[in-house]
Amino acid sequence: LQELQPAPRAILLLNGGVQLAVAGSPVLAGLQELSRRGVNVLVCGTCLNYYGLADRLKVGTVSNMYDIMSAMQRADKVITL
């Protein structure tokens, strides 16, 4: 993702995907670099709480389903992994 031009407008982390944005994640540095480049990283707050990870978040903005769904609706393309 770091090499894509243009960079994605947003990365949305839901369910177990929130584990990618916390301390100890193997992709944390990459997400932080994307965030520095202006990519909006939205992390589901309910999911962070469910996994007990809210205090370990290192990149992104704690978000909610309304903001996440709004971002998906504005997108030209949505890629799901």
C-alpha positions as CSV (number, residue, x, y, z in Angstrom):
1,L,0.0,0.0,0.0
2,Q,2.9,2.4,0.7
3,E,3.9,2.2,-3.0
4,L,0.5,2.9,-4.5
5,Q,0.2,6.2,-6.4
6,P,-2.0,7.9,-5.5
7,A,-2.2,6.6,-2.0
8,P,-5.6,5.3,-0.8
9,R,-7.8,8.0,0.7
10,A,-8.7,5.8,3.7
11,I,-8.0,2.5,5.4
12,L,-10.8,1.2,7.5
13,L,-10.0,-1.3,10.2
14,L,-12.9,-3.4,11.5
15,N,-13.3,-6.6,13.6
16,G,-10.0,-8.3,14.0
17,G,-8.4,-5.8,11.6
18,V,-8.1,-3.4,14.5
19,Q,-5.2,-5.5,15.7
20,L,-3.1,-4.1,12.9
21,A,-3.2,-0.6,14.4
22,V,-1.9,-1.5,17.9
23,A,1.4,-1.8,19.6
24,G,3.2,-5.0,18.5
25,S,1.5,-5.2,15.1
26,P,3.9,-6.4,12.3
27,V,2.5,-3.7,9.9
28,L,2.3,-0.8,12.4
29,A,5.2,1.1,10.9
30,G,3.7,0.9,7.4
31,L,0.3,2.1,8.7
32,Q,2.0,5.0,10.5
33,E,3.8,6.0,7.3
34,L,0.6,5.9,5.3
35,S,-1.0,8.1,8.0
36,R,1.8,10.6,7.8
37,R,1.3,10.7,4.1
38,G,-2.3,11.8,4.7
39,V,-4.2,8.4,4.5
40,N,-7.1,8.5,6.9
41,V,-6.9,5.4,9.1
42,L,-10.3,4.8,10.8
43,V,-10.3,2.2,13.6
44,C,-13.6,0.8,14.9
45,G,-13.8,1.8,18.6
46,T,-16.3,-0.9,19.4
47,C,-14.0,-3.5,18.0
48,L,-11.0,-2.1,20.0
49,N,-13.0,-2.4,23.1
50,Y,-14.2,-5.9,22.3
51,Y,-10.6,-7.1,21.9
52,G,-9.4,-5.1,24.9
53,L,-7.0,-3.1,22.7
54,A,-8.2,0.5,23.2
55,D,-5.2,1.5,25.3
56,R,-2.7,0.0,22.8
57,L,-3.8,2.0,19.7
58,K,-0.8,3.5,18.0
59,V,-2.1,4.8,14.6
60,G,-5.4,6.0,13.3
61,T,-8.5,7.6,14.7
62,V,-11.0,5.8,16.9
63,S,-14.2,5.8,14.9
64,N,-17.7,4.5,14.8
65,M,-19.8,2.6,12.3
66,Y,-21.5,5.8,11.0
67,D,-18.1,7.3,10.0
68,I,-16.8,4.0,8.6
69,M,-20.0,3.5,6.5
70,S,-19.9,7.1,5.3
71,A,-16.3,6.6,4.2
72,M,-17.3,3.5,2.3
73,Q,-20.2,5.3,0.6
74,R,-17.9,8.1,-0.6
75,A,-15.3,5.7,-2.0
76,D,-15.1,5.0,-5.7
77,K,-13.8,1.5,-4.9
78,V,-13.8,-0.6,-1.7
79,I,-11.3,-3.4,-1.4
80,T,-12.1,-6.0,1.3
81,L,-9.4,-8.2,2.8
